[in-house]
């Protein structure tokens, strides 16, 4: 896999220790806020510097042995994907930097029959922060993801082999995995090891050590009221790109124990690995237009390429950092909403609810001549084709990426089995997704709110998985998909009408960017 210049963000690696423990966050600075090299270099030195401000994806995998009250209870495995996008210039206490916003997707690791499965999402955590030029990140409001921040932060001075610098780390932990977060400050020491090759690319290796320490004499600034003590160690290897100082890989070997007020202890011992990558870079406007053509059953123009090119003419982005290996086991069924034959979701009325995330509907309408093959549709409707009143599915422009909203999907009543009459629409959806061969796709299932909430939730997940299976049959890779069900909690239509229930009974597919 070819390394793309500027591949990863620089100086900002987030080792997310998510699982039952939560994760880590690190600032390597002295008391004045600046990193200090304690073994300054005199010759053969290099300047570690960071300037990356593009979008990136963070992939973190944790595999830990878990002990409760000294008894081994099993292997804890978690995976987190963060899709972060720059939204402009931000500032923090007089310093300027790049403001990022995005979502962190947390899911349990599941491999069935030694094959890679789609990722069943357990939690979605939004995050917004400003990345400063010194590599640190600052939050304009409290966010618990990423849970390892500002790691590594490079010193202002040049370094050579053996150079060291110290600082203070900040971590977020959640040992019981109950969303009762504690924010820790821990000491960190870095050492510059030197240059080597990593998968054919020149990199710098840095080692780091930090300790988990707190008790009643030095409590954290934000703490789970039931957590009384934490101890532990971390030994970390870091690889950064030689040219850009972009963090390419982090391997954290940890052993730490948390003690609660009731005397319970939770210990984690194992490794967390982190990779950063640039998502597949796609011309969003071209993708939107292509999706509109396909949704209308028309032949899209074949002259333009959706994938952006770098200066060498090769496609940018890298989508593989190892197996994502995520998924969800089979889910039983109960409390279903029956599928009616109501009107298309194109005529659904708004309820004023939160609806689906991202993308607002424009009041503009397409130009009259969009039906001519080879002629691009008007994009005077920059956010949605919902008011178009036609098409196999709606096309929406959201901050996460282009989204296909497939309304009034026909299933066997009270089940997740798609009816044969949906073949045309599923073929069209697959055609759009194949426009981004190495893309990552978020599938969100929704039902009408006509039954028990628990049953609707379960059914929405199963129906999302059914759509994934249909996409795999049409040549897409299962590991490209993540899915989540919302039941009837995010209506786009009035559940008191046939048309509204038909609109709510939908699956949304977002091409994440």
C-alpha positions as CSV (number, residue, x, y, z in Angstrom):
1,X,0.0,0.0,0.0
2,X,1.5,3.2,-1.2
3,X,2.2,5.9,1.4
4,X,0.7,9.2,0.4
5,X,2.6,12.4,1.2
6,X,1.1,14.2,4.1
7,X,-0.5,10.8,5.0
8,X,-1.3,11.4,8.6
9,X,-1.6,14.3,10.9
10,X,1.5,15.4,12.5
11,X,2.3,15.5,16.1
12,X,-1.2,14.7,17.0
13,X,-1.6,11.0,17.6
14,X,-4.5,9.9,19.7
15,X,-4.0,6.6,21.4
16,X,-7.6,5.8,22.3
17,X,-7.7,3.4,25.1
18,X,-11.4,2.8,24.8
19,X,-12.9,-0.5,26.0
20,X,-13.9,-0.9,29.6
21,X,-11.0,1.3,30.5
22,X,-11.6,4.3,28.3
23,X,-8.4,5.8,27.0
24,X,-5.5,8.2,27.3
25,X,-4.7,11.8,26.5
26,X,-1.3,13.4,26.6
27,X,0.4,16.8,26.8
28,X,4.2,16.7,26.8
29,X,5.0,20.2,28.1
30,X,6.7,21.9,31.0
31,X,4.9,24.2,33.4
32,X,5.1,27.1,31.0
33,X,3.4,25.0,28.3
34,X,6.4,24.3,26.2
35,X,8.2,21.0,25.7
36,X,11.8,20.9,26.8
37,X,14.6,18.7,25.5
38,X,16.7,17.7,28.5
39,X,19.5,16.2,26.3
40,X,20.0,18.9,23.7
41,X,21.7,17.9,20.4
42,X,24.8,19.4,18.9
43,X,25.3,17.6,15.6
44,X,23.3,15.3,13.3
45,X,20.1,16.8,14.7
46,X,16.7,17.1,13.3
47,X,13.7,19.4,13.9
48,X,10.5,17.6,14.6
49,X,7.7,19.8,13.3
50,X,4.0,19.4,12.5
51,X,1.9,21.3,10.0
52,X,-0.9,18.9,8.9
53,X,-4.4,20.3,8.7
54,X,-6.3,17.9,6.5
55,X,-8.9,15.3,7.3
56,X,-7.9,12.0,8.8
57,X,-9.3,8.8,10.2
58,X,-8.0,7.4,13.5
59,X,-8.2,3.6,14.0
60,X,-7.5,2.2,17.5
61,X,-7.5,-1.4,18.6
62,X,-7.3,-2.6,22.2
63,X,-6.6,-6.1,23.4
64,X,-6.4,-6.4,27.2
65,X,-6.6,-9.1,29.8
66,X,-9.1,-7.9,32.4
67,X,-9.0,-8.8,36.1
68,X,-11.7,-7.9,38.7
69,X,-10.6,-8.2,42.3
70,X,-7.6,-10.1,41.2
71,X,-9.6,-12.7,39.2
72,X,-9.1,-13.0,35.4
73,X,-12.4,-12.6,33.7
74,X,-11.4,-12.6,30.0
75,X,-10.0,-10.7,27.1
76,X,-11.3,-7.2,26.4
77,X,-11.3,-6.2,22.8
78,X,-12.5,-2.9,21.4
79,X,-12.1,-0.8,18.3
80,X,-12.7,2.9,17.6
81,X,-12.7,4.8,14.4
82,X,-12.6,8.6,14.4
83,X,-13.5,10.5,11.2
84,X,-12.2,14.1,11.7
85,X,-12.6,16.9,9.3
86,X,-11.1,20.4,9.3
87,X,-13.8,23.1,9.3
88,X,-11.7,26.3,9.3
89,X,-9.3,28.3,11.5
90,X,-9.9,28.2,15.3
91,X,-8.2,29.9,18.2
92,X,-7.5,29.2,21.8
93,X,-6.2,31.8,24.2
94,X,-4.7,33.9,21.5
95,X,-3.2,31.0,19.5
96,X,-4.5,30.0,16.1
97,X,-4.9,26.5,14.8
98,X,-7.2,24.3,12.8
99,X,-10.6,23.5,14.1
100,X,-11.8,19.9,13.7
101,X,-15.2,18.3,14.0
102,X,-16.2,14.7,13.6
103,X,-17.5,11.5,15.2
104,X,-15.8,8.6,17.0
105,X,-17.5,5.3,16.3
106,X,-17.0,2.7,19.1
107,X,-17.7,-1.0,18.6
108,X,-17.0,-4.4,20.0
109,X,-14.7,-6.6,18.0
110,X,-16.4,-9.6,16.5
111,X,-15.0,-12.2,14.1
112,X,-17.3,-14.9,13.0
113,X,-15.8,-18.1,11.4
114,X,-12.4,-16.3,11.1
115,X,-13.9,-13.8,8.6
116,X,-14.1,-10.1,8.7
117,X,-17.6,-8.8,9.5
118,X,-19.3,-5.4,9.3
119,X,-19.0,-3.2,12.3
120,X,-21.9,-3.0,14.7
121,X,-21.6,0.4,16.4
122,X,-22.0,0.5,20.2
123,X,-21.6,4.3,20.6
124,X,-21.1,7.4,18.5
125,X,-19.4,10.3,20.2
126,X,-19.1,13.7,18.6
127,X,-16.0,15.7,19.1
128,X,-14.9,19.3,18.3
129,X,-11.5,20.7,19.1
130,X,-8.8,23.2,17.9
131,X,-5.5,21.7,16.9
132,X,-2.8,24.3,17.7
133,X,0.5,24.7,15.8
134,X,2.5,23.2,18.7
135,X,0.6,19.9,18.2
136,X,-1.7,20.2,21.2
137,X,-5.4,20.1,20.9
138,X,-7.9,22.3,22.9
139,X,-11.6,21.8,23.4
140,X,-14.0,24.6,23.1
141,X,-16.5,22.4,25.1
142,X,-16.0,19.2,27.0
143,X,-15.6,16.1,24.8
144,X,-14.3,12.7,25.9
145,X,-13.0,11.7,22.5
146,X,-10.3,11.5,21.5
147,X,-9.3,10.1,24.8
148,X,-5.6,10.3,24.2
149,X,-4.6,13.9,23.2
150,X,-1.4,15.7,22.2
151,X,0.6,12.6,22.0
152,X,3.3,13.0,21.1
153,X,4.0,16.7,21.4
154,X,7.4,17.6,19.9
155,X,9.9,19.9,21.5
156,X,10.8,23.3,20.2
157,X,14.5,22.4,20.1
158,X,16.2,20.1,17.6
159,X,16.8,16.5,18.6
160,X,19.2,13.7,17.9
161,X,19.5,10.0,18.9
162,X,19.2,9.9,22.7
163,X,17.5,13.3,23.1
164,X,14.8,13.3,25.8
165,X,12.1,15.7,26.8
166,X,9.5,15.6,29.5
167,X,6.0,16.8,30.0
168,X,2.6,16.2,31.6
169,X,0.0,13.8,30.1
170,X,-3.7,14.0,30.4
171,X,-5.9,10.9,30.0
172,X,-9.5,10.0,30.1
173,X,-10.4,6.7,31.7
174,X,-13.7,4.8,32.1
175,X,-12.7,1.5,33.8
176,X,-16.2,0.2,34.3
177,X,-17.3,1.2,30.8
178,X,-20.3,3.0,32.3
179,X,-19.5,6.5,30.8
180,X,-18.4,7.8,34.2
181,X,-15.2,9.4,33.0
182,X,-12.1,10.5,34.9
183,X,-9.6,12.9,33.5
184,X,-6.0,12.1,34.7
185,X,-2.8,14.1,34.6
186,X,0.2,11.8,34.3
187,X,4.0,12.4,33.7
188,X,5.5,11.5,30.3
189,X,9.1,11.2,29.2
190,X,10.0,10.9,25.5
191,X,13.2,9.7,23.9
192,X,14.2,10.2,20.2
193,X,15.5,6.8,19.0
194,X,16.4,7.7,15.4
195,X,15.6,6.9,11.8
196,X,14.4,3.6,10.2
197,X,12.1,2.2,7.5
198,X,8.5,1.3,8.1
199,X,6.8,-0.5,5.3
200,X,9.3,1.0,2.9
201,X,8.9,4.6,4.1
202,X,11.5,6.5,6.2
203,X,10.3,7.2,9.7
204,X,11.6,8.5,13.0
205,X,11.1,6.3,16.1
206,X,10.3,7.8,19.4
207,X,9.8,6.0,22.7
208,X,7.7,7.2,25.6
209,X,6.9,6.2,29.1
210,X,4.1,7.5,31.4
211,X,2.6,6.5,34.6
212,X,-1.0,6.3,35.8
213,X,-1.1,7.9,39.3
214,X,-3.7,9.4,41.5
215,X,-5.1,9.0,45.0
216,X,-6.9,11.2,47.5
217,X,-3.9,13.5,47.8
218,X,-3.8,14.4,44.1
219,X,-7.3,13.8,42.7
220,X,-8.0,14.5,39.0
221,X,-9.8,17.6,38.0
222,X,-12.7,15.5,36.6
223,X,-13.4,12.3,38.4
224,X,-15.9,9.5,38.8
225,X,-17.0,9.9,42.4
226,X,-16.7,6.2,43.0
227,X,-13.1,5.9,41.8
228,X,-10.5,6.4,44.6
229,X,-7.1,5.4,43.2
230,X,-5.3,4.5,40.0
231,X,-1.8,3.1,39.4
232,X,0.0,1.7,36.4
233,X,2.6,2.1,33.6
234,X,2.7,2.6,29.9
235,X,5.6,1.8,27.5
236,X,5.0,3.3,24.1
237,X,6.6,3.1,20.6
238,X,5.8,5.8,18.2
239,X,6.6,6.0,14.5
240,X,6.3,9.4,12.6
241,X,6.9,10.1,9.0
242,X,10.4,11.5,8.4
243,X,9.3,14.2,6.0
244,X,6.1,15.3,7.6
245,X,6.4,14.1,11.2
246,X,2.9,12.6,10.7
247,X,2.2,9.9,13.3
248,X,1.9,6.6,11.4
249,X,1.7,4.0,14.2
250,X,1.6,3.9,18.0
251,X,1.9,0.7,20.1
252,X,1.1,1.1,23.8
253,X,1.9,-1.7,26.3
254,X,0.0,-1.0,29.5
255,X,-0.6,-2.5,32.9
256,X,-2.8,-0.5,35.3
257,X,-5.2,-1.0,38.1
258,X,-8.2,1.1,39.3
259,X,-9.7,1.0,42.8
260,X,-13.2,1.9,43.7
261,X,-14.8,3.2,46.9
262,X,-16.4,-0.2,47.6
263,X,-13.0,-1.9,47.4
264,X,-13.4,-3.3,43.9
265,X,-10.3,-3.3,41.7
266,X,-10.2,-3.5,37.9
267,X,-6.9,-4.2,36.2
268,X,-6.1,-4.1,32.5
269,X,-3.0,-5.6,31.0
270,X,-2.2,-5.8,27.3
271,X,-1.6,-3.6,24.2
272,X,-3.4,-0.8,22.4
273,X,-2.3,-0.1,18.8
274,X,-3.2,3.0,16.8
275,X,-3.0,3.8,13.1
276,X,-3.9,7.0,11.3
277,X,-4.9,7.2,7.7
278,X,-6.3,9.6,5.1
279,X,-9.8,8.5,4.0
280,X,-10.4,7.9,0.3
281,X,-10.4,11.4,-1.2
282,X,-13.5,11.9,-3.4
283,X,-14.8,14.8,-5.3
284,X,-18.0,15.3,-3.2
285,X,-19.7,17.4,-5.9
286,X,-19.1,14.8,-8.6
287,X,-20.3,12.0,-6.3
288,X,-23.4,13.9,-5.4
289,X,-24.2,14.5,-9.1
290,X,-23.5,10.9,-10.0
291,X,-25.8,9.7,-7.2
292,X,-28.6,12.0,-8.4
293,X,-28.4,10.5,-11.9
294,X,-28.4,6.9,-10.6
295,X,-31.3,7.7,-8.2
296,X,-33.3,8.8,-11.2
297,X,-32.5,5.7,-13.2
298,X,-30.4,7.6,-15.7
299,X,-27.0,6.9,-17.0
300,X,-24.4,9.1,-15.2
301,X,-21.7,10.9,-17.2
302,X,-18.6,8.7,-17.5
303,X,-16.1,11.3,-18.3
304,X,-15.1,12.5,-14.8
305,X,-13.3,10.6,-12.1
306,X,-14.5,10.8,-8.5
307,X,-11.2,10.0,-6.9
308,X,-8.9,13.0,-6.3
309,X,-5.3,12.8,-7.6
310,X,-2.1,13.9,-6.0
311,X,0.8,15.6,-7.9
312,X,1.9,12.2,-9.3
313,X,-1.5,11.6,-10.8
314,X,-2.2,8.7,-8.5
315,X,-5.3,8.4,-6.4
316,X,-5.0,10.0,-2.9
317,X,-5.9,8.3,0.3
318,X,-5.2,5.0,1.9
319,X,-8.0,2.9,3.3
320,X,-6.2,0.0,4.8
321,X,-4.4,-0.1,8.1
322,X,-5.0,-3.7,8.8
323,X,-8.2,-5.7,9.3
324,X,-11.1,-3.8,10.8
325,X,-12.5,-7.1,11.9
326,X,-15.7,-5.7,13.5
327,X,-19.2,-6.8,13.6
328,X,-22.3,-7.8,15.5
329,X,-23.7,-11.2,16.2
330,X,-27.1,-12.4,15.2
331,X,-30.0,-10.5,16.8
332,X,-33.4,-12.1,17.6
333,X,-36.7,-10.5,16.7
334,X,-39.6,-9.2,18.6
335,X,-42.0,-6.3,18.7
336,X,-41.9,-5.4,15.0
337,X,-43.5,-2.7,12.9
338,X,-45.4,-4.1,10.0
339,X,-44.5,-2.8,6.6
340,X,-47.4,-1.2,4.8
341,X,-47.7,-0.1,1.2
342,X,-48.0,3.6,2.0
343,X,-46.9,6.4,-0.3
344,X,-43.3,7.1,-1.1
345,X,-41.2,9.0,1.5
346,X,-40.9,11.7,-1.1
347,X,-44.2,13.1,0.0
348,X,-43.6,12.7,3.8
349,X,-44.4,15.6,6.1
350,X,-41.9,17.0,8.6
351,X,-42.5,16.5,12.3
352,X,-40.0,19.0,13.6
353,X,-38.0,16.2,15.3
354,X,-34.3,15.8,15.1
355,X,-34.7,13.5,12.2
356,X,-31.6,12.0,10.7
357,X,-28.3,13.6,11.4
358,X,-26.6,16.1,9.0
359,X,-27.9,17.8,5.9
360,X,-30.8,20.2,5.7
361,X,-33.3,20.3,2.9
362,X,-33.1,23.0,0.4
363,X,-36.1,24.7,-1.0
364,X,-34.6,24.9,-4.5
365,X,-35.6,22.5,-7.2
366,X,-33.6,20.8,-9.9
367,X,-33.5,22.3,-13.4
368,X,-36.0,21.0,-15.9
369,X,-33.5,19.4,-18.2
370,X,-31.7,17.1,-15.8
371,X,-33.2,14.0,-17.4
372,X,-31.0,14.3,-20.5
373,X,-28.2,11.7,-20.5
374,X,-24.8,13.2,-20.4
375,X,-26.0,16.5,-19.0
376,X,-25.1,17.2,-15.4
377,X,-28.0,18.0,-13.0
378,X,-28.2,21.4,-11.5
379,X,-26.7,21.6,-8.0
380,X,-28.8,24.6,-7.0
381,X,-30.0,22.1,-4.4
382,X,-26.8,21.7,-2.4
383,X,-28.1,19.8,0.5
384,X,-30.9,17.4,-0.5
385,X,-33.1,16.0,-3.3
386,X,-35.9,15.4,-0.9
387,X,-38.2,18.0,-2.5
388,X,-37.4,16.5,-5.9
389,X,-40.5,14.2,-5.7
390,X,-38.9,11.5,-7.8
391,X,-36.1,8.9,-7.7
392,X,-35.2,5.5,-6.3
393,X,-33.8,7.2,-3.2
394,X,-33.0,10.7,-1.8
395,X,-29.5,12.1,-2.1
396,X,-28.3,14.4,0.7
397,X,-25.1,16.4,1.2
398,X,-24.2,16.2,4.9
399,X,-21.2,17.2,6.9
400,X,-20.3,13.5,7.2
401,X,-20.5,12.9,3.5
402,X,-23.0,12.1,0.7
403,X,-25.9,10.2,2.1
404,X,-28.4,8.0,0.3
405,X,-31.8,7.8,2.1
406,X,-33.8,4.8,0.9
407,X,-37.4,5.4,2.0
408,X,-40.2,2.9,2.4
409,X,-38.1,-0.2,2.0
410,X,-40.3,-3.2,1.5
411,X,-39.6,-6.1,3.9
412,X,-41.5,-9.2,4.8
413,X,-43.9,-8.1,7.6
414,X,-42.3,-8.2,11.0
415,X,-38.9,-9.3,9.6
416,X,-35.7,-8.0,8.1
417,X,-36.1,-10.0,4.9
418,X,-36.1,-7.7,1.9
419,X,-38.8,-8.3,-0.8
420,X,-37.6,-9.1,-4.3
421,X,-39.3,-5.9,-5.6
422,X,-36.4,-3.9,-4.0
423,X,-33.8,-5.3,-6.4
424,X,-33.8,-2.2,-8.6
425,X,-33.2,0.2,-5.7
426,X,-30.5,-2.0,-4.1
427,X,-28.7,-2.3,-7.5
428,X,-28.8,1.5,-7.8
429,X,-27.4,2.0,-4.3
430,X,-24.6,-0.5,-5.0
431,X,-23.7,1.3,-8.2
432,X,-23.2,4.6,-6.3
433,X,-21.1,2.9,-3.5
434,X,-18.9,1.2,-6.1
435,X,-18.0,4.7,-7.3
436,X,-15.8,4.8,-4.1
437,X,-14.0,1.4,-4.3
438,X,-12.2,1.8,-1.0
439,X,-14.7,3.9,0.8
440,X,-16.2,3.4,4.3
441,X,-20.0,3.4,4.5
442,X,-22.2,4.1,7.5
443,X,-25.5,2.2,7.4
444,X,-28.3,3.5,9.7
445,X,-31.6,1.7,10.1
446,X,-34.9,3.3,11.0
447,X,-38.4,2.1,11.6
448,X,-41.8,3.7,12.0
449,X,-42.8,4.2,15.6
450,X,-45.7,1.8,15.8
451,X,-44.6,-0.9,18.2
452,X,-42.5,-1.5,21.3
453,X,-39.3,0.7,21.3
454,X,-37.0,-2.3,22.1
455,X,-38.4,-4.3,19.2
456,X,-38.2,-1.3,16.8
457,X,-34.5,-0.8,17.8
458,X,-33.7,-4.4,17.2
459,X,-35.5,-4.5,13.9
460,X,-33.8,-1.4,12.6
461,X,-30.4,-3.0,13.3
462,X,-31.4,-6.2,11.6
463,X,-32.6,-4.3,8.5
464,X,-29.4,-2.3,8.3
465,X,-27.5,-5.6,8.3
466,X,-29.8,-7.0,5.6
467,X,-28.9,-4.1,3.3
468,X,-25.2,-4.7,4.0
469,X,-25.7,-8.4,3.0
470,X,-27.3,-7.2,-0.3
471,X,-24.4,-4.9,-1.0
472,X,-21.9,-7.7,-0.4
473,X,-23.8,-9.8,-2.9
474,X,-23.3,-7.0,-5.4
475,X,-19.6,-7.0,-5.0
476,X,-18.8,-4.6,-2.1
477,X,-16.7,-5.7,0.9
478,X,-18.4,-6.4,4.2
479,X,-15.6,-4.8,6.2
480,X,-16.3,-1.5,4.4
481,X,-19.6,-1.1,6.4
482,X,-20.5,0.1,9.9
483,X,-24.1,0.0,11.0
484,X,-26.4,1.2,13.7
485,X,-30.1,1.1,14.4
486,X,-32.3,3.9,15.8
487,X,-35.7,2.2,15.8
488,X,-38.4,4.8,15.5
489,X,-36.5,7.6,17.5
490,X,-35.6,9.7,14.4
491,X,-38.7,10.2,12.3
492,X,-38.7,12.2,9.1
493,X,-42.4,11.8,8.6
494,X,-45.6,11.8,10.6
495,X,-46.2,8.4,12.2
496,X,-50.0,9.1,12.2
497,X,-50.1,8.9,8.4
498,X,-49.3,6.2,5.9
499,X,-47.0,8.4,4.0
500,X,-45.1,9.5,7.1
501,X,-44.7,5.9,8.3
502,X,-43.4,4.9,4.9
503,X,-40.8,7.7,5.0
504,X,-39.7,6.7,8.5
505,X,-39.3,3.1,7.4
506,X,-35.9,3.7,5.8
507,X,-32.2,2.9,5.6
508,X,-29.6,5.7,5.2
509,X,-26.2,5.0,3.7
510,X,-23.5,7.7,4.3
511,X,-20.3,7.6,2.2
512,X,-18.0,8.8,5.0
513,X,-15.4,11.5,4.1
